[in-house]
């Protein structure tokens, strides 16, 4: 299987990385997160200009019509720079959900052009997530209603939802519990069609978070490497000591082994392969493990000061901790993998590592 990205995909990833390096420096993010809303309209407008929100919107609704494979690199950049949830939730997940509605569907026709031009913020309340990210700031919420025969998809305006904010250890997360009542006017997809959309959204949401976890792991590694080169003990940088080198090497290994698992799952999702759920859960687990390892090893390199607000490491470390449980925690994905592997319907063994 060829995991090579095209030159265009690499170039777009690099341009987004350079843009975020300029516009989303840690000191700027701290200022934004300390505000009541925790979001920067100016940064969001600049992200819109980069074309991120139009990526997954079909061309007929004013977008680029790209898909999951294109996002596999971009989610890593969103993680690396700790970009708020609603960027990927709106531009990637919500765009795909609305695009799954039939052509001519009024909600698709109304909201997809707004996603493409960046004039709306959409929050998603999947059953696997106890709280909804960025619900308080959303113009529209895509919410599930479990009924006999499946899960309905409802598109609910913010004014029709009661929201209670929930605290998070991650200052970038704006979580909320949501109370609402299903109505015929908000129904976007019935139980059967909605169940398919929600199932696909679960995989897409888990892979979105997985990519961000890889980006977070890489950022924490880079911060630890920089600190190890500057901090001195016994007259030499601590990075010269073999014990520190081992910590950093462990993180590099975790990241490099997680990336192909992520890419394989993204290909399965893009091609709607029958075992995509198993591959998605595998990716979520190994990417979360890489991020947790990066957080643990990086804090050991930094020492206790790494927890303090003034040190950049804590921003990415805390985000990795909370995103580990988003779109299914470890217990959920381990159980999902076990069910698939023990069903007898999935090929196993070395020859089936990259089954089609």
PyMOL commands that set and color helices and strands:
alter all, ss='L'
color gray80, all
select helices_A, chain A and resi 7-23+26-33+41-49+52-54+59-61+68-80+85-99+106-116+158-160+184-186+191-230+238-240+242-270+276-302+304-307+313-323+330-341+350-352
alter helices_A, ss='H'
color red, helices_A
select strands_A, chain A and resi 122-125+132-133+140-147+150-157+162-166+175-179+187-189+232-233+236-237
alter strands_A, ss='S'
color yellow, strands_A
deselect
rebuild
show_as cartoon
